[in-house]
């Protein structure tokens, strides 16, 4: 710790500013990682509870119960999509005929809810990708500045040779190491969350398709009556 403090004291203003920027990027990326992990975990957990329960409710034709279940699982990505379609369908189902327009209107509601759900899942991931891509270069900038300062110090000093610039170069390389320390977790977690998000999108699309099939079945049954 004392060695790090000594290097910090010897660093120039610009090098310290670069390390400070990297520290902010690190804190922000860690906060996004934690928030997204909790968000995705809750979405997965509630969706696993919601899917079988809403399936049972729809089998009995109880759309109101299905809507209530969706509202109880507000963190579920599936519930957010399903409730939009069910509410749209329920608003017109009381009419004497379930027309194709009603089904199409429900389809559009599902598509809108899916698009909104995707945007919610993507929140913060663009920042993680940016940090993962740029943090090494920010660290490299700090290293470059440090090495320039080390050679300038050697040029204006009495001592020459590797021993004169080694401490300055070591201090400069701290910025590169810090940049990689910030970037690597950001890239890892961005790829992790992107994979999870793609899985959630497939699940939302499948749920939308199954719900449309259910609406078409309800329409056929009503016409049969």
C-alpha atoms as one frame of an Amber mdcrd trajectory, in Angstrom:
protein
   0.000   0.000   0.000   2.838   2.383   0.864   4.453   1.700  -2.535   1.215
   2.551  -4.306   0.868   5.772  -2.323   4.406   6.737  -3.231   3.679   6.167
  -6.918   0.452   8.147  -6.587   2.305  11.072  -5.034   4.845  11.056  -7.848
   2.262  10.904 -10.644   1.485  14.080 -12.537  -1.877  15.816 -12.608  -2.931
  14.372 -15.974  -1.979  10.818 -14.969  -3.951  11.160 -11.734  -6.923  12.510
 -13.678  -6.837   9.474 -15.979  -6.719   7.067 -13.025  -9.609   8.985 -11.454
 -11.646   8.602 -14.653 -10.914   4.882 -14.679 -12.038   4.664 -11.050 -15.354
   6.307 -11.957 -15.789   3.906 -14.879 -15.083   0.972 -12.557 -17.604   2.080
  -9.936 -20.265   2.732 -12.567 -19.733  -0.621 -14.299 -19.839  -2.515 -11.000
 -23.093  -0.784 -10.061 -24.597  -1.740 -13.431 -23.410  -5.343 -13.040 -25.047
  -5.649  -9.626 -28.272  -3.956 -10.723 -28.580  -6.016 -13.916 -27.780  -9.269
 -12.111 -30.497  -8.649  -9.514 -32.904  -7.611 -12.273 -32.246 -10.691 -14.394
 -32.319 -13.007 -11.383 -35.697 -11.667 -10.251 -37.064 -11.872 -13.802 -35.984
 -15.492 -14.158 -37.274 -16.489 -10.711 -40.689 -14.869 -11.104 -41.093 -16.116
 -14.669 -40.542 -19.698 -13.529 -43.333 -19.211 -10.992 -45.597 -17.325 -13.379
 -45.487 -19.556 -16.457 -47.139 -22.690 -15.027 -49.628 -20.667 -12.949 -50.866
 -18.579 -15.881 -51.010 -21.670 -18.070 -53.411 -23.297 -15.625 -55.539 -20.166
 -15.455 -55.815 -19.941 -19.240 -56.683 -23.637 -19.528 -59.806 -22.910 -17.485
 -60.527 -19.802 -19.564 -60.053 -17.476 -16.599 -58.439 -14.449 -18.214 -59.051
 -12.226 -15.190 -57.123 -14.617 -12.950 -54.317 -14.734 -15.511 -54.114 -10.930
 -15.493 -54.018 -10.881 -11.696 -51.192 -13.414 -11.728 -49.251 -11.267 -14.182
 -49.712  -8.195 -11.998 -48.435 -10.162  -8.991 -45.264 -11.080 -10.892 -44.377
  -7.591 -12.066 -40.644  -8.337 -12.252 -41.175 -11.206 -14.700 -40.332 -10.397
 -18.304 -42.963 -12.915 -19.413 -45.681 -11.417 -17.215 -45.096  -7.931 -18.644
 -45.697  -9.231 -22.154 -48.564 -11.581 -21.359 -50.547  -9.035 -19.354 -50.460
  -6.546 -22.239 -51.999  -9.066 -24.635 -54.534 -10.327 -22.119 -55.732  -6.856
 -21.183 -56.171  -5.903 -24.831 -58.044  -9.112 -25.574 -60.226  -8.877 -22.470
 -61.258  -5.331 -23.358 -63.016  -6.623 -26.511 -63.861 -10.206 -25.629 -67.259
  -9.277 -24.220 -68.441  -8.362 -27.711 -70.684 -10.825 -29.495 -67.982 -11.717
 -31.994 -64.222 -12.061 -31.550 -63.093 -10.650 -34.847 -59.747 -10.984 -36.495
 -59.173  -7.321 -35.696 -59.406  -8.064 -31.975 -56.787 -10.783 -32.308 -54.615
  -8.504 -34.412 -54.969  -5.710 -31.861 -53.845  -8.120 -29.144 -50.902  -9.135
 -31.320 -49.811  -5.506 -31.639 -50.112  -5.055 -27.877 -47.848  -8.064 -27.383
 -45.327  -6.690 -29.864 -45.266  -3.311 -28.118 -44.821  -4.935 -24.716 -42.011
  -7.117 -26.069 -40.223  -4.092 -27.539 -40.515  -2.224 -24.233 -39.318  -5.307
 -22.351 -36.259  -5.610 -24.594 -35.350  -1.976 -23.982 -35.649  -2.513 -20.229
 -33.384  -5.562 -20.422 -30.801  -3.639 -22.481 -30.598  -0.747 -20.025 -27.006
  -0.178 -18.931 -25.513  -2.824 -21.219 -24.416  -0.268 -23.798 -22.409   1.476
 -21.100 -20.753  -1.787 -20.102 -19.785  -2.417 -23.716 -18.368   1.098 -24.024
 -16.316   0.749 -20.834 -15.047  -2.661 -21.900 -13.928  -1.254 -25.237 -12.449
   2.062 -24.090 -10.977   1.443 -20.611  -7.774  -0.196 -21.985  -7.201   2.806
 -24.228  -7.783   5.231 -21.371  -5.226   3.270 -19.359  -2.847   3.300 -22.317
  -3.200   7.066 -22.498  -2.159   7.278 -18.859   0.818   5.028 -19.558   1.886
   7.146 -22.527   1.680  10.324 -20.491   3.657   8.714 -17.670   6.411   7.487
 -19.968   6.692  10.913 -21.597   7.032  12.499 -18.180   9.666   9.897 -17.189
  11.826  10.671 -20.224  11.357  14.405 -19.797  12.502  14.022 -16.213  15.574
  12.109 -17.384  16.321  14.791 -19.981  16.234  17.557 -17.424  17.995  15.571
 -14.673  21.555  14.586 -14.069  21.082  10.814 -14.042  20.658   8.836 -17.250
  19.978   5.232 -18.178  17.299   2.696 -17.341  17.571   3.283 -13.603  16.499
   6.866 -14.134  13.331   6.068 -16.043  12.377   2.724 -14.475  10.374   4.212
 -11.570   8.475   6.513 -13.905   7.706   3.697 -16.342   6.529   1.464 -13.497
   4.195   4.214 -12.335   2.948   4.718 -15.883   2.165   1.035 -16.355  -0.151
   1.195 -13.362  -2.614   3.069 -15.582  -2.596   0.283 -18.187  -3.063  -2.366
 -15.511  -5.942  -0.385 -14.002  -7.528   0.037 -17.434  -7.442  -3.721 -18.018
  -8.767  -4.311 -14.502 -11.766  -2.141 -15.363 -12.311  -3.488 -18.888 -12.080
  -7.260 -18.400 -15.003  -7.656 -15.939 -17.081  -5.241 -18.017 -16.588  -7.336
 -21.168 -17.255 -10.599 -19.346 -20.466  -9.357 -17.757 -21.643  -7.669 -20.951
 -21.376 -10.986 -22.792 -23.086 -12.775 -19.894 -26.005 -10.349 -19.769 -26.329
 -10.314 -23.554 -26.689 -14.094 -23.558 -29.309 -13.935 -20.820 -31.161 -11.168
 -22.645 -31.301 -13.154 -25.877 -32.739 -16.086 -23.937 -35.377 -13.813 -22.400
 -36.289 -12.413 -25.820 -36.849 -15.921 -27.176 -39.059 -16.698 -24.189 -41.092
 -13.511 -24.700 -41.536 -14.246 -28.400 -42.633 -17.813 -27.660 -45.090 -16.624
 -25.020 -46.533 -14.095 -27.467 -46.982 -16.772 -30.135 -48.627 -19.163 -27.672
 -50.961 -16.427 -26.451 -52.001 -15.555 -30.006 -52.721 -19.232 -30.590 -54.853
 -19.193 -27.438 -56.786 -16.146 -28.675 -57.400 -17.809 -32.031 -58.669 -20.911
 -30.248 -61.016 -18.798 -28.125 -62.235 -17.144 -31.287 -62.823 -20.509 -32.979
 -64.645 -21.859 -29.933 -66.894 -18.793 -29.792 -67.702 -19.033 -33.466 -68.424
 -22.721 -33.004 -70.942 -21.876 -30.322
